[in-house]
Amino acid sequence: QLQLQESGPGLVKASETLSLICTVAGGSTSSTTFYWGWIRQSPGKGLEWIGSMYYSGSSYYSSSLKSRATMSVDTSKNQFSLRLSSVTAADTAVYYCARHGALRYSDSPVWRPGNWFDLWGQGTRVTVSS
Amino acid sequence: QSVLTQPPSVSAAPGQKVTISCSGSSSNIGNNYVSWYQQLPGTAPKFLIYDNNKRPSGIPDRFSGSKSGTSATLGITGLQTGDEADYYCGTWDNSLSAYVFGTGTKVTVL
């Protein structure tokens, strides 16, 4: 049974870089039918998509975080990661990793991010301190 | 600021039915399938509905989804206290090249 687990420091100083890893157990990050995504939830707020990445390196980012976010996938370790630079208090949130379904149109060989996240990690709380 | 709008809250008595709307535009709901997620207090979101109206394995048929034009709806029948949660819609936005979530709706069982 596939499971996702986030790991990383729970406390990050303002202006520094937040780094998180998501380990995929019981499955493969090399799957052609999935992207791997990050979503966050600030205290008392809704879900905010950060970005999603394919095993090949193709990636999509939220426009509001694109300048500070970097994702990567390590297929040898079945892990994918998120780095968010120059953090501020506004980046304090629970960060979730999730499996993002992919779609391929019949006339294209390219797999694109789909419309669902079917498996989620339990989330990891990150606090940005001043 | 989310591009998908949901009512902040809905409520009903046990056994009754609630519906949650999700309003978008032609760049998202109008041209893509919609998913729904349930977030129980203090837990990670759970995959509830995909492709507008399909239920993943293990999701009871008390939960249903539909879509019309640029809006989608989640229905919950036979409401139970265990259904008290936040519910979010989501889909891909072709103009933004981004995944967008709804603003979220809190369901309260009276």
Interface residues (C-beta under 8 A of the other chain):
Chain A: G37 I39 G46 L47 E48 W49 S52 Y60 Y61 S62 S63 Y96 H100 G101 P113 G114 N115 W116 F117 D118 L119 W120 G121 Q122 G123
Chain B: S2 N32 Y33 V34 S35 Y37 Q39 T43 A44 P45 K46 F47 Y50 D51 P56 D86 Y88 G90 T91 W92 L96 S97 A98 Y99 V100 F101 G102 T103 G104
